[in-house]
Amino acid sequence: MAPKLASSAAFSTLGIGVQGLSRLAYTILIGRFLGTETLGHASALMSLSIFLALFWPTAAGNTASRFIAVALHDQVSERGLVRVLDRATLATSLALGVAAVPVALWLGNGVTTSVVAGWLVVGYGWYTYARGAQLGHHRARRIALWDTVSSAVSLGLLVVVAVGGLDGLVLVPLAVGYTVFAVACRPRTARDEGVEVVPPRLVSFAAWNVLAGLTTNGLLQIAMLAAQVYGGPGQAGVYAAAFTLATPASMLGQAVSQIVVPAYAHRGEAAGLRDRASRTFFLTFSLLAAGAFGLVVVLAPLVLPVVYPVQGAAAVPMLQYLMIGVFLFTVGLIPAALLLAAGRSRAVALTSVAGFVVGVAVVLVLGPREGVAAGSTGFMVGSAVNLVALVVLASVRAVRSSVDHGAPARGGAERP
């Protein structure tokens, strides 16, 4: 499994890396050509799209990656589960897109920008779902290809928007890019004559994964939204310059964790930190992440003023502080992914709630006084709580696997 896992992780990381660099280039162009306030508003709406996708589409992608992988391993049809997830994701994505419009208006955006923000929510939601389904089919190379194509489309269209000074359409290229990926990588299943079986715990696993996603990934997006609320357009634009370098860094853990779920799904309860190979993988990843993020901190004073001539110098301390939370968050994704692979989505969700609640409480308490720094502090504290709890949980055996929705009994893989 090790060579195959390494290859899949490499292609997944390549795809996520391309998306991350594309998002960075996207915000650099906005900051240079459309100004600090536009950068702040655009970054806040990007965070809003990621945050709203956590209410189902992202969870649907994680669910698809696990259950499709198990179905392929057990040689049964995955068409039934894909049909259920397709319909649910379509309905929720459209609803979340509509809900995003008034929120974008409340954040101070115009009508056109707010409507496009709704489109972005729908496009990003289907992007995350389609990506998870492709990972379940072990198609990491296809993902890397379409991540590259969609990123090129987005950047090409943004150049047109930037040159034309079309501030109100600044999110259209990104929405188009995610839509291109979603259409190209939408889930497709073989037209066989096998019995279409919907796993009995599919919906409950996805539902708990929604809560897990919100409590583990939501804090980073709340940090950017908090900067927009407590810092105002000017400070939010400076914070966005730091945030756009921190976000690609956080994608490293997401790329690897997305591969861990389907790769370990058939191992059931054996997918945890009690296994020596899993512990070695976790510790190695943690050391590599520490080195990579430490390098970002060291290079920040040199890189940021070059990338963002207007906002860069003021954003350096913001980025260095934010990277502490990003490191804790990224490392915590691995034990969470191992638990999800074992089907223990409810355990991940309930464990992560504490960190999320603590983090949001810190943001609300410090926000009026600390401004944009409050989001980073809340993210760091919440991520630390999550990391400790997830490591402990992944290191012990589940008391009763059958109680934990999606966890197979006696350490065997659940059969859809």
Secondary structure as GFF3:
##gff-version 3
##sequence-region A 1 416
A	DSSP	alpha_helix	2	33	.	.	.	ID=ss1
A	DSSP	alpha_helix	36	53	.	.	.	ID=ss2
A	DSSP	alpha_helix	57	74	.	.	.	ID=ss3
A	DSSP	alpha_helix	79	106	.	.	.	ID=ss4
A	DSSP	alpha_helix	111	136	.	.	.	ID=ss5
A	DSSP	alpha_helix	140	164	.	.	.	ID=ss6
A	DSSP	three_ten_helix	167	169	.	.	.	ID=ss7
A	DSSP	alpha_helix	172	184	.	.	.	ID=ss8
A	DSSP	alpha_helix	202	264	.	.	.	ID=ss9
A	DSSP	three_ten_helix	265	270	.	.	.	ID=ss10
A	DSSP	alpha_helix	276	307	.	.	.	ID=ss11
A	DSSP	alpha_helix	312	341	.	.	.	ID=ss12
A	DSSP	alpha_helix	345	370	.	.	.	ID=ss13
A	DSSP	alpha_helix	373	394	.	.	.	ID=ss14
A	DSSP	three_ten_helix	401	403	.	.	.	ID=ss15
A	DSSP	three_ten_helix	409	411	.	.	.	ID=ss16
###
